């Protein structure tokens, strides 16, 4: 999705993308907190370090969820949590539900770590492409800032997740390797389905939002 948006995406398509992603980004990092008491040692300490950044390093106005709310307002959209639930793609809801399912079950802690790692590892390059797309449209600065922040932060988070969170977890519990892989692959599968839906709609000249019946 980010490749198309960077090359030729319209402002309408970018705003639709924001609507879909609001289902996650307005509570960004929350589902991953569930895994903290279920880890130990190096993996726990490193994951908390990543989460500290996600929550703005102790500054409410810098929390990533708040930065996305600022983005929505700047783009002329509602910053209210779940405001767009009725029009967001089911494929996006599936991604968020996957995270919640992993987080609510201790036995799926390896899968949640895999999901979190997949998200952090892939975010920086896609965020850089979205910065390009937004600057092409001279978008409001809060829109650019959200993704620019992720280019820098997630480049660091990627290394921490690879070495210390995943590495530390598998050092302590090597039998969770298959669960970590499952979390990564399930995330990739659902993200791929979301991309197919949005790209199919946009290439066909249609909206990607779900029509609301009145």
N, C-alpha and C positions, 0 to 999 in steps of 0.2 A: 504493500500500500504506500509506504513512504517513498518508494522509487517513483511511482506514478505521480504522487502529489508533488514531489520535487521537480519533476520534468514538466508536467503539464496540468497539474491539478488546479481546479478553479477555487475561488474563495468559498463558494457554496459547498463544494466537496470537503474542503478543510473544516468548515463549520459542522458538517455532518459527522466527520471523523471525531471532532470534539464531543459531539452529542453521544456517540457510541462509547467513547472512552470515559465519559463522565461517570459511568456506572462503576468503574474501578477507581479512577484517579481521585475522586472526591473522598475516598476512604483509603487512599494509597498507604500501604504498609500495615494497615490494621490486621488483615488475616494472617500475616506472617508472625505477628507477636505471639500467637498461640503456641508456636513451636519453641519459644525461648525456654520455658521451664522443662521442656522435654529433651533438651540438649545438655551437654556438659563440657567443661574444659574449654579447649581452644575454639571449638565450633560455636559454643554459646557466646563466648566473649566477642568473637569476630562478628557474629550475626547481630549482636546488640550494637556494635560499632556502626554497622551499615544502617540499622534502624534509627540510630541517633541522628544520622544525616537525613534520613527520610522525614524525620520529625523536626527538621530545621535546626538541629544542634541546640535545642532548647529555646529557640525563638519562634513564637507562634506564627508570626507573619512570614517566616521562611519555610514552614512545613510544606512539603510537596503537595499535599491536598489543598492547602490554602493557595499556593501558587496556581494550581489548576482552577480553583474557584475564581481567582483574579483573571486568568485567561478567559474563562467563560464570560465574565462580565464585560471584558474588553472587546470580545467578539460579538456582543449583543445577545448573549444567551443567558439562561438562568443558572446561577451558581448553587441552587438548592439541591441537596442530595436526593437522588432518584427522581428528580423532576422529569427526566426523559425516559423513565422506565417503560412507558407504553409504546414508545417509538424506537427504542434501541433494538438492535438485532438480537435475536435469540442466541446467535453464535457468541455475541459478547456476554450475554448473561451466563452462558455455559462456562466461559472462562472464569468468571467471578465465582460461580457456584463450585467449580472444581477447587479453587483456592480454599473456599470455606469448608468443603468436605475434607480436604487434606488437613486443614488446621484444627478441625473439631475432633480428630481421632488420633490418639497418641501412636497407634500402630501405623499411621500414614505419615509420620514425621519425616521419614526419608524422602517420600514423594513431595512433601511441601518444600523441603530444602532443594530438591531438584527443580521444582517449579520456580522458586525464588532465584536460583542460580540462572536458569534459562532466561528469566525476565531481565536480570541485571546484565547478563552477557550480551544480549541482543539490543538493549535499549540505546546505548551510546551511538552506534552507527545510524539507526533509524531516526533518532532525535536530531542528528546533524543534518540529515536530509530534510527533515521537517523545518528546521531553521532556514534552510535554503528556500523551501517552498513559501514560508511566511515572509521572508525578506523580499521575495519576488513580488509579493502582493502588497508590500509596504504595510504589513499588518501592525496593529498596536503593539507596543513594546512588551506588555505583560504576556502576550501570546508567544512572542519570540523568547522571552526570558524563561518561561517554563521549560522549553525544550533545550535551550542553551545550558541551563542548569543541569539537565540530565546528561548532556554530552560530557561535561566535566566530572560530575559526581559519579556517574555509572562507569566511566573508564577506570576509576579507582575501585569502585565496588566490585567490578568484574574480577579483579585480581584477588581481592579479599575473599569473594565467594568461592573462586576456584581453589585457592591454596588453603585457606584457613577454615572456611565453613564446610565445604564438601570434603576437603582433605582431612580436616579434623574429625568430622563425623565418621568417615570411613576408617580412620585410624582407630577410633574407639569402637565402632560397630561395623566391621567389614561386611557383615551379612546384610547390611542395608543397601549395598551397591545396586541391586536390582530395583529397589524402590526409588532410589535417586534417579536412575535411568528412566523408570516409568514416569516420574514427575516431569522430567525434561521432555520426553516423547509425547506425553498427553498434552502438555502445554503447546508444543509445536503443532500437534494435530488440530487443536481447537483454534489456535491463531491462524492456521492455514485455512480453516473453514470460514472464519470471519473475513479473511482477505478475499477468498473466492466470492463471497456474497457481495462485498463492497465493490470490488473491481468489476464483477459482472454487471452490477447496476450502473456504475459510472461509465463503463465502456458502451453500455447500451443506451446511454443518455437518460437514465432514470435515477430517481432518488434512491438512496440505500436505506432510508428510514422506513419503519413499519407504518403502513396506513392505519389511521385510527378511525374506527367506525363510530358514528354519532347516532 
